[in-house]
Each structure stands twice: as structure tokens, then as C-alpha cells.
Amino acid sequence: MNHTFGDDPVVVEVKAALDALRRGESVQESARLDLKEEHGRRDKTGAIGPSNPRNEAAAKDLAAAAACMANSQGGGALLCGVTDNSQVVGTELDIDWLRHRIYELTERRLTVDVGEEWVNAERLLVVRSPQAIEPIRCGGRTTWRVGTNCVDVDPTAWHARRMSAINYDWSGEESTVPATDARAGALDQARQFLRESGEPRALELAAAVDAELLRRLNVVTGEGMLTNAGVIAFVGRGEPSVDYIRRQVAGGERTTRVRRVERALLQELAETFQALEGNNAVLQLQRDGLVIGQLREIPPLAAREAIVNGVAHREWGQADATVVEHVGRTLRVTSPGGFVSGVNERNILTHPSKSRNRSLVELLAALRVAEREGQGVDRMTREMISVGHAPPDIREITGPYVRAALVGDNVDIAWMAWLAEVLPPERRQDLHCLLILRRLTITGWVDVGAAAELIQLTVEEARGAIGMLASLRFSGASLIEQVAGTPAGSEEVWKLSSAARSGLDVLDKNQSGVRSWPDRSKVALSYATARGRISSTELASLVGAHASNVGSVLKALEDEGHLIPSRPNRRGQGFFYRCVSGDS
């Protein structure tokens, strides 16, 4: 059973145009529909040559037209393989390649849906542009559709005319599906999610009758129809929204798969969570030979947030499922559509919350399936670092898709015990503290510039985070301390205090482990590369040695071409080395 998410005028026009072409009738372009033959196929005589699956000229032409449609009210579609006078000539353009080229040519801001249709044995492509939430540029121009033409528009005028469209939320639009079509199993699952939270308000909501439950979850319109978010969550779209795959090792046989048709998203999520739990091994935590607790290989809260984010913020205009690959101790969630405009790998922790599907996000939060909007990535990161894992690797990949990878290496019991001794206790779960402390064990130092990049905040905010960290205590001593020898007037540099580092070493030894602290050469090179200089006093302070014992390290880096001395004789007060290498 397939469902349409509302009486979409673009879908209606495309269908009418295809039906007309199949009957041999002409088609009229409109504000929502543009006929496009594959650019670059005609020779000087006007004859049409063969189609090229990776025709760059066609990609540029279609990208400009797709951006124009996206900038227009309600978006639009391009029917590629049809001339302006309705002659069906077909196209062999590669779908995946074209979609990604349009994304690249529009400054990585526009994700289109490309579908294949056949008319009288000729292959056509339907390129669907969703309505943009901010102006899309292509080739240095911003255009929108006026009648059947694309005309230049000033971004200021675009914003003034389409202020309401900036906050357009497809998932909140009314569908053509009545609320009475909500699946009983999905309604039961919604109540189960609410009960699992244990919150009084959630328990009270779970007791509501079906109609009241849907109404209070804000997924029913005044006409009794589900919103698009309601259709996804309580009815489904007729094809899988989630595809969970479990393999013990990379390239190994699939041992578990959850890919269901005729299910609502809430049902798919519940089954995926159950499969994940069954395949997420329990680790016994031991100290001095005694079991002191249990943990999962991949922190369950982090895994759950990754999966929910992968369905909540995806591009629902694409038919692909959100793929959850659980291979060994790694969970990879790949969702259709690139980052929402303005979000990227370098600001995902702190960028103001944006979603293509605000109503769907709010619904999942109301059901306690996910954190409230804007908290999911923070939660994933905190959960991973707290047990000694690397932070989630969240990036945009070709497609475009967004992929979040959680790597559940061996749980670091010593790290967890070490964090448990940090005072005051409420700071042990502070995300900024965790990120900076983890960096200190990897690089050996941090300054405000490095901290700002790490926690994705301004230099001033990073300075405050370091200041707060400097106020924390470990075994009665400061948790971090300043590095000696930095030039007067330069930014301060910080390292773990000797008490904090010794405490972690002792805990490692108790667990029969050895921490991979960075060696002196690596510390010196990373420090000099970032700061532009390094002295023996600075390096000695960084690694807890005497200045006379680190000169050979700096001389070796000079011999390798990374450093040059500030004085030829390499002597005297204030002598240091300058960095001449971009290596790190």
C-alpha cells in the first residue's frame, strides 16, 4: 500500500505531462514544470547525437534550472529528455552521477530527487527540486521562476517575498491520508515509547484514546487528515524507511537484517532498536579480578540517537532507506540528503538547530524516541567519549548522504575510573570538558585556538571552557596546569597536571594497560606547527622533563627539516626554534 504525502501540485503536473506524452500530445511548461532536452547533444546542423551518461554540459544546464525551481514557491520539476515542442528524445544520463553533480554545482546546497520514467521506449528523467529554505546559487547567479522563465533575483528581495517559505516544513503539511488509517501497531508502539520513558506526562499521554493521542501529538489537521510526519510515523510510505544490516566482520555474511515493507516508521524503529540490542554485546567490567559492572560495546544511547537522527533529518523526497550497518563494533548510519544548509562537519555540535522535517523531529521528541532538537549530536558525542571511545564521525559523502559512524573500541575502564575522581562531579559529563581532556591525552597540550576548533565555539567561549576546566580538581590538585616558557603576551597553553597524569597512569597499570601517550617528537612537532615556535623550556614542561634532556628532540626535528633555530649558535636566553613545516 503506497501513500502520497499530500496532493502535491508538482507531482500532479509531472504525472499529467507524462500521460500526455504517452498519448502523443504536447505538453505546456509552467511555473512548476520545465521541459529539458539533454544539453550538448545537438551538432551544428541541429541533429541530435548520442547521449552521454556523464554529460557535463547537461549537468550544468540542469543544475541551473533545478536551482531556479528550488528558489520558487513550492519547488518544481524538470522533465529531461523532452524538447520544448514536446518531442520525446530520451536521455542516458546516469542518475546517481547527475544528482551529485547538481549538488556540487549548486555550492553543495541543493539535493534533488531524480527518477526514471519511460515514454514510448524512451528513457526520461524527472528531476525534482524541493523548495529551498534559503536562496540557492548556481554559476554565481540566484534565479527563480517567473511564469515559464528563470530570472535573476536579489537575495534580499527573495527573502522579503518568501519570508514564510524560509520556515517551510514539509513534514508538517497536510497529507491525503485520514487519521483513521493510522496502524494499530504503530499506535501501540507510540504508547510503548511513552511508557518506557517513565515520565508522568508521558504516561498520561499514553493512556489517551487513539484520536486524542494523534491530536495531542500534533499530527492531525482540522480536516481529520494526518500530516506528512503522521503518515511516516503511523502509516508508513509503502517501502522501507530503515534498513538494518548486521555483520560480524567487514565483508562477512549478513546475520541479521531488518527491512520491512508495510510498516510505519515507529514500528521499524522499534524493531531496529531490538535487533541492535540483541547484537550489541555486553562487556563485563572488571577491576582487581572482580566484576564491577556491565557496558555495551556501543553505548546504547549514542546508537539510538544516531539511528533516530538518520530518519528525522533525512531528505524524505528520496526513496532510499536510511541504512544502519552494524559491522563488528562499528555502527554506521547513512541517510539520504546532505547536511541542511549551513551545517557541516566543523560546526555540527554548535550550529543552531535546523531540520528539513521540524514536525517529524518534534513528534519523535514528544514520543521520547529521541532527544529534543539540537541535543542528539551532543548526546552521541558525550556517551562515546565517556567510556573512552572516539567521538562520532559525522560527515557528508557522495550522493549526497550524511553518514554517522560510531566505533566501539575496547571500553577504557581506567579512563572511566579516572573521570570518576574529577571534582566537582557535575562537570564529569560536561561535553566541552570531555573533548578537551581527550585531546590532552592524545596531543599533550591545548590552547584556546585548538580548543575553539575542537568544541566548535569562538575563541572567547573556548577561553571560558578552559578556565572552567582549570578550576576542576583531581586528588586534591588542579586537573590541568599551564605550560611554562610561552612568550610574554602569547596565548596560554595547558596540559594535564602531573597529579592527573600520574593518576591515569596508575589506573592504567591496575588494569594491566599502557596508554599510548604521544612521544616527545610528536608533541614538539604538533605544538610548533600550531604555535609557530617551540623552545626547550616549553617542550620540557609539556612532557615533564628537564630542558637539558629534550634538546636532542628539537635538533632531530631540525635535521628533518621541520624546525630552524632562531639563532645560529643555538644558545642564550630566549633561544627557540621556528616551525618551517606544515606537517603535523
N, C-alpha and C positions, 0 to 999 in steps of 0.2 A: 504494500500500500504506500504510494508516494504522496507527499503533501507539498503543496505550494505555499510559500510563506507570504501570503498576501496576493492581491490582484495586481501584480507588478506591471505597470504600463509598458516597460521596456520589453519584458518577456512576451507580453501580448503582441506588441508590434513586430518583434522578431518572428514569432510563430506565424502571424498573418503574412509577413513578407515571404517566408519560406513556402507557405501553402500557395501563395500567388505564383511564385516562380515555378513550382512543380506543375501548376496548371498552365504554364506558358504565358502568364500575364505579366504586365510591367509592374514595377514597384516604385512608389514615390518615397524619396527621402524625407525625413522630418527632423525636428529638434532632437529626437531620441535615437534616430536610426540613420546611419551613413553607409552607402554602398561603396566598396573599395575593391578595385582590381589590384592585383599584386604589382606594385610599382617596380619599374625597371625591366619588365618583360618585353616591352614593345621595341622594335628596331626603328630605324629612321623612316621606314615606309609605313609604319603603323601596324605591321604584322606582329602577332603575339608569339613569342618564343616559349621555350620550355620553362617550367617553374623550378626555382632553386630552393631547397628546403631551408637554407640559411642565407636568404637574400637580404643583405644588409640595407639596401636601398628601401626595400619594402618595410623592414623593421622600423626605419626612421620615419617613414611616411605614416605607418600605423601608430607609432608611439605618439606622434604629434596629434593625430586625430583622437586617440584614446585619451590623452591628457585634456584635450578640449572637451570631450564628453564628460570626463570626471569633474571638470570645473563647472559644469552646467547642472541646473536643478534636477535632481533625481538620477544623474548619470545617464548612460546611454550605451549603445552597442554599435559595432562595426560589422558589416557582413562582407567578409573578404572573399574574393573570387567572383565578384559580380561588377560589371561595368555600370557607369552612370545611367546608361539606357537599358538596364536590366538584362544584359546579355550574360549568361552564366558561363564563365571561362575556367573556373576552378582554381585551386592552388595546392601546392605540395609543401607549403611552409611547415616546418617542424613545430609542434605545439609547445613543448617544454622550452625549446630554444627561444621561440618568439616571446613567450611570456616573460622570460628572464631578461631578454634584450629590451623589452618595453620598460621593465622595472629599472634597468640600468640607464636607459636613455632619458627617463623622467627623474633623474637625480635620486634614484632609489626611493621613490615616494609612492609610486602607483603600482599596485598589484592587480592585474586584470585576470578575469576568468576566460579561458579560451576553450571553446568546444567545437566539435566536428559535426557537420551536417552534410547530407548527400542530397543533391538535386539532379535527377536525370543522369545518374552515373558520374556526376562531377562533385568533387570534394570541396566544400566551403568551410570556412572558419567563422565562428561567431565570437568576436572579442568584446567582452562585457566590461565596461568601466563603472565601478561603483562610485557613488557621489563622494567627492573629496571633502575632507574636513578642514583643509586649508589649500590655498592655490597650488596647483601642480604646474611646474615649468618643464618645457621640453625645447631643446635647442635655443635656450636663452629667452624664450617667449612664454607668456602666460596668455592663453586664449580660452574663450568659452563659446558656446553655441548660441548663435542668434539666427533663428529660423533654421535654414539648412547650411549656414556658413559658420566657419570659425573665425572669430575676430579677436584682436588684441584687447586685453582688459588690464587696467591698472590694478595691482593688488589691493590698494585702498578702496577702490570702487567695488572690487569683488567682495571684500569684507562688509562694506556698507550695505550692499544689496542682498547679501546672503548670510547675514548675522545668524539667523536661526538655523541655517544649514550647518554651521560650524559645529553645533552640538547635536547633529543628526545622529540618531541611534536606530539603526536598522532593527535591532533585536526588540525594540520597544514598539515597533509598528504593528498594526492590526493585521492578522492573517485571515485566511478564508476558512479556518478550522474552528468549529464551535467548541466551547469549553467542555461540552458533554462527550467529546471524543477523547478526552484525557484517559490514558490507560489506567486501569485499576492497579496494576503492578507498579506503575510509576508513582501513583498517589500513595500507595503503601510504602514505597521506598522513601518518598519525601518525609513521611511521618517517622520512618525509622531513623533517618538522618537527624531529625529534630530531637527524637528521644535520646539518641546516643550522646548528644551534647550535654544532657542533664540540666540545662538551664531552665529555670521556672517558666520564662516566657515562651521558650521553645516547646516545652511540654504542654503548655496551654494551647499553643497553636496546633500542635499535633492532634489534639482532641477535636478540632473543628471538623465539621462535615465537609464533603468534597468541594461544594460550591464556595463555601466560606473560606476554605483553605486556599483555593486558587485566587479568590478575590483579595484576600489579605496578603498574598504573595505578589500581588500587582501584576498578574499575568492574564487577566481577563478585562476586555474592554466593556464599555457601557452597552454594546450591542450583543454581549454574550459570546464574543469571539476571543480565542486565545491570541496573545501577542506572538510574534515570531519566537521570542525566548520561551514562551509557554509551549509552543509546538515542539521545539527542540527538546525541552526538558521533560515534557509529559506525554508526547505522542511519538516523536522521532521523525526523521526525514525520509524513511523508507530505505536507507542504506546506512552502513555502519558509520558512527561518528568517532569510535575509538577502536584501535587495532592493537591489542596487547600480545606481544610475542616473547616467549621465554626460551633462552638457550643457555646451556651450562657453560659453554665456551664459544668464543667467536668462530663462526663458520660451522658450528655444531648443529646437530639435528634439533628441530623445534620440539620442545617437550610440553609446552602449554600455549594455547592461543585462545584469545577472546576476541571474536569478531562476529558480532551478531546483527542480523537484519531484523526488521520489525521489532525494534526495541526503542524505548525512549532513552535520552541521554542519562537520566538519573539511574535507570536500570543498568546501562552499560558501565557507568562509573562504579556502581556497587559491585558488579561482577569483576571489574578490573581491580578494584581495591582488594577483593577477596583473593584473586589469583596472585596479586603481588604479595599479600601477606603469607600465602602458602609457599611462595618461592623465595621469600626474604629470610634467609637463615638466621636462627637465634645463636648469638655468641655468648658463651659463658665467660664472665669477667672474673679473673682470679687474682688474689693478692696473698702472698705467703702460702700458696697452695690451697687457699680456701676460696670457694665461690662467693663473690661479693655482690653479684648482680647479673643481669642479662641485658643485652642490646641486640638490635637487628643489624645486619650487615649494612643496609642503607637506612638511615633514620626515617621511620615511617611518616612523620610529619612533613619532612622535606620531600619525600617521594610523592606524597599525596598532593602537596601544593604544586609540584612540577606538572603532574597529570592534569589537575584542575586548571592551572594556568594555560595548559596546552589546548584546552577546549574553550575556555572562557574568552580568550583574547584572539582567537584564530580568525581567519577570513572564511566565513560560512558560505560565501559565494562560490567557493571551490568544492568540488565533490569529494576530494581526498579525505580519508580519515586522519585523525590525529594518531600518529604511530607511537606506541610505547614499546621500546625494545629493552628487554631486561636480559642482559648478557653477562653471565658471571656475577660480579659485584658492581656492575655498572648499569645505570638506568638512563636511557636516552629518550627524551620526548620531543618529537618533531611535529610541528603544527603548521598548517598551510598559511601563507601570508607572511610578509616581512614584519619588522618592527613597526608599530604605529608611529606616524611621522613625529620626529623629534627625539625618539627614544633610540639608544644604541648601546653597544656593549660597555661604553665608558661612563654612561650616566644612568644605567638601569636601576641602580639602588636608590637614586635620589631624584630622578626626573618626576615632575608632577604626574600623578596617575592619569593615564589615558587608556581608553579601551574602545575598540570598534563596537563593542556589544555591552554598553553600560547596563542595560536592563538585565541581560543574562548574568553579568557579574554580580549585580545586586541580588538577583534571585538565588544564586549559589551561596552567597554570603548569608542571606536570610535563612537558608536551609542548614547553615553551619557546615556546608560541604567544604568551604574554603575560608581563608582569612578575608577580612574586609578589604576592599580595593586598595591597592598600594602597599600592602603588607606582605604579600606572598613571597616575593624575591628576598626580602629581609629575613623572613622566617626560614626559607630554604638555606640561606647562607649561614645564619646563626646555628641551625641544627647541625649542619655539616661540620663547621669549624669546632663546635663544642666537643665533638668526640674525636677530633684530630684529623678529619678528612679535609681535602681541598675544597674551596668554595665551589658552588655550581658554575659550570662553564656554559654561559648562555650567549649564543651568537646567532647571527643571521647567515644562512647558507643559500647556495644557488637554488632557485625555484621561483620566487623566494619562499623560504621557510624559516621559522625560528626553531632552533634546537637547544634544549637544555640537557646537559649531561651531569649526572651525579655519580661520582666514582667513590664507592665504599671500600677504600683500602682497609688494612687492619686497623681496628679501633686502637687508639693511643691511650692506654689506661694511665700511663704516667702523666700525660698531658691533662687528662681529666682530673686526676688527683691533685695536680699542681694548681689548676684553676680553682679547685675547691678550697685552697688555702688563701686565695686572694681576698682581701678585705677592702671595703665592706662587701658583703655577699651580693647585694643587689646589682653590683657592677659586673658580676661574672658573666652575665648574659647580654651585656651591652655590646651591640654589633660592632661599633667603632673600636672598642677595646679589643675585642676578639681579633678583628682584622689586623690591627697594629701589632698586637702581641704575636700573632702568627708570622707576620713579616719579620719581626725581630729575631725569631728563631731560624729564619731562612736566610736573611741578608746580614743580620748582626747590627743594623742601625736603621734609624728613621729620622727624617727632618720634616718640617711642615709641608714642603713641596711633595715629598714622597707620600706623606700621609694624606694630603689633599687628593692626589690621584687615586690612592687606594680606597678611601672611603667616599670618593666622588662628591666632595664638597669644596667650598672655597678655602683659600689659604687661612683666612681668619677663623673659619669654623674648624679647620684641622688643628690650628694652634690651640683652640679651646679643648679639642678632644685629647691632644697630647697633655695639656695642662691637667685635665681631669685624671688621665692615666698616671701622671706623676704624683698625684695625691693618694694613690692606692698603696696598700701595704702588703708585704709578704714576709712572714716570720718576723714581724716587728720592724722590718726595714722597708725602705722605698722599693717599689716594684721596678721602676726604671730610673736611670740616672743619666746626667749629661756626659757627653764625650769631651774629654779635655783636649786643649790645643787648637780649637777652632779659632780663626782670625777674629779679632775685635770687630764688632759691627755686623758679622755674618749671622745667619740663622743658626740657632742652637741645634745640636744633633744629640739624639738619645739612643741609649742601648739598655738592655736588661741589666738590672743591678747585679752585683756579684752574688748577693744573697739569693736573688730569684733564679739566676742561672745555676748556682750550686744546688739549690733545692730541686730543680728539674733534673739535674744530673743524678742526684741521689735517688729520686723516684725512678728514673730510667734503670739505674743499677738494680734496684729492688725488683724490677720487672725483667731483669736479665736482658735489658736492651741497651743499645748505644745510639744516641741521637746523632743525626748527620748535621752537625753544626757546620757552617761554611768555613773553609780553611782560610788562613791569613791572606793568601794571594787573592782569593775570590772576594773577600771583604774589602781589601785595599782597592781592587780594580773597580768594583761596583761603586764604592764611595768616591773615588777620584773621578770616575766617569760622570757621576751625577753632580758632584760639587766643583769639578774643575781642578781640584788640587788635593794633595794629601801630604801630611808631614809624618815623621816617625812618632812624634808625640801623639798625634791623632790615631794612628794605626795601633800603637801600643795600648792606648786607652780602649779602643774598640775591641781588641782581642784579649785584654787583661794580661799584658806582658810588659817588660821593661823596654824603653825606647831603644836601648843598645842591642836588643835581641830581634828587632824587626827590620833593621836597615837592609839586611840581605834580601828580604822580600821585595822591598821597593827597588833595590838595584836590579833584581831579576826582571821586574816589570819594565825597568828602563831598557835593559838589554833586549827585551822582546819588542821594544818599540812602542809601548803603551804610555810611558812617562818620560819627561825630560826634567833635568834638575833646574831649579830657579837660579843656581849659581854654579859655575864650572867647578869650583873647588869642593862643592857639596858640604860646606862647613858653615858654622856660625849660627848665632841665634836667629830664629825666624826662617831658617832654610826649609824649603819644601819642594815637592815635585808637582809639576803641572801635567795635566792629562792631555795627551795628543791623540787618543784613540777613542772611537765611538763604540768600541766593543764593550760588552758587559758580561 
